[in-house]
């Protein structure tokens, strides 16, 4: 009988197969879903046709009159009343169903007695169908209205509870801020994090001398007063307008967990941000490096190498990024990213139980430099690429009305990753001409290549000037990450973000740190958690992104010359496989020129021999490839140049106590604002009197400048005095 609470589904069902011509004429009859439940119209039709069919059968077989009435009564009780009660339908729906069954049963009994094949029987059957349909439609409308009202009531109750919870939190934290800071704020919004790890508050300040940074200075005290779990911090930043403040309160210690790098190696772009880790609210933190260099600081054991693998994985996923790697510690960071390629070439045996990488596997990073000589080749190529792009892509820049090179899969950005920058950037004091030139080229690349799509990511153990060479590295790195595990509180944080108010004592788990970015796409320094990576994860990333990673555009490849074209030849890259076993179980032979890589990118711009789009060049220089093979054993012994064998002079002795150099670096990082003696004492973990005497002695020697201003007196570095 009638089912008024459903509608007939006439869409999104496949057309039935028909025999005949391949292109039959379309029909106006919509396809029917025979599995759908009845609605007001189909239910009424079903009731009328069912009653008519039963009347015909009963008249032909002389059915007793009581059978149709019994069927109608049973349907009214079972389907009309019982099913409606079970499904909690309205009384109107219950009455409609019961009446439909009884009317159909009564008409069937009358039709059997008087004859169903008459105009009277046909007319009354039609009227019966129309009546049932009308009642069913009215009941369906009522049912829908009641359901909406019920849902609205539930939603209102849920909202009431939620608003009640928000109001309680707002009152609690307004009282807490007043009690801890003395500032009477008005909390006007509470937002729960979708991850369930905490919530955010937005508040209005009362005016006068109250500022948001006064609350930020008390973030640790607020967390203590709230009795938050260890590792849960209170982040404070300015709101959308002056006079407003936002507090991010973590209630679950996300920083204490270990999180594997996401197994989604889907495509990314340097233009849309690259994930580098997790925020305290469990959401990813994205960095934008199209125009920005990045500096990553972390002491040994802080998880810097693992974090760097996550950085390289993000670049590998980008369809518009090529990655160069410099690691003067025997190229350790780049080896896992090249190993699948070496397996594919038969130069290294795969891990037991693991199939060799496919034959078309390319290196996960486009160039690896493990010696100063190779790094010098790389940065000379980088500077040459920058110059060539500036000269030969002017038409492309004009067409796009921009001064920034439109990077793409055919014209990729080059990201140069330098691991352990202290090995490279502090080389000026070594007196090595190769290292000195290399350091100068790194600085030039940071200063001059932004527009042409070349940027750097540098890592170092410490942010001291002695480790970075000078302050320019920090100045040209608007994106910074300070890994805080394994270091004294505030060490690298203060050097990267002098004014940051992040409690690093809560960020002691491996992989934790503080990340921030200046500029339009930036964000205030905040705690974050890096992902856990492994060699097997690196292998997965290389293979998953193999077909997606771009090749160097034709203009750039030609400008880089043979330094780039022969980067995988045995005499320069043989250290990657020399002394290891290949797939045959014997010492791996040296590969053919360029290690089996397709040098078509250098001859025609694309792997298939076609010219890269947008280059505007008709041909390229074909580089000679008849160079004799051979391994450069001097590179394996670290003898990259004659100057590399020169004895390293001892560094000049430091005047003053052992903590003074670190203190001077911190004061220089603070800029023209300088630092008070008390702040320096806390930074170096010494008593104020000792620190004040040491700083005053340095000022007497001219190493610092003392700016007298009563209780606001500070020490300033001469560069900022």
Secondary structure, 3 states (H helix, E strand, C coil): CCCCCECCCCCCCCCCCCCCCCCCCCCCCCCCCCCCCCEHHHHHHHHHHHHHHHHHHHHHHCCCHHHHHHHHHHHHHHHHHHHHHHCCCCHHHHHHHHHHHHHHHHHHHHHHHHCCCCHHHHHHHHHHHHHHHHHHHHHHHHHHHHHHHHHHHHHHHHHHHHHHHHHHHHHHHHHHHHHHHCCCCEEEEEEECCCCCEEEEEEECCCCCCCHHHHHHCHHHHHHHCCCCCCCCEEEEECCCCCEEEEEEECCCHHHCCCECCCCCCCECCCCCEEEEEECCCCEEEECCCCCCEEEEECCCCCHHHHHHHHHHHHHHECCEEEEEEECCCCHHHHHHHHHHHHHCCCCCCCCCCCCCCCCCCCCCCEEECCHHHHHHHHHHHHHHHHHHHHHCHHHHHHCCCCCCCCCCCCCEEEEEEECCHHHHCHHHHCCHHHHHHHHHHHHHHHHCCCCCEEEEEEECCCCHHHHCCCHHHHCCCEEEEECCCCCCCHHHHHHCCCCCCCHHHCCCCCEEEEEECCCCCEEEEEEECCECCHHHHHHHHHHCCCCCCCCCHHHHHHHHHHHHCCCCHHHHHHHCCCCECCCCCECCCCCHHHHCCCHHHHCCCCCCCCCCCCCCCCCCCCCCCCCCCCCHHHHCCCCCHHHHCCCCCCCCCCCCCCHHHHHHHHHHCHHHCECHHHHHHHHCCCHHHHHHHHHHHHHCCCEEEECCHHHCEEEEHHHC
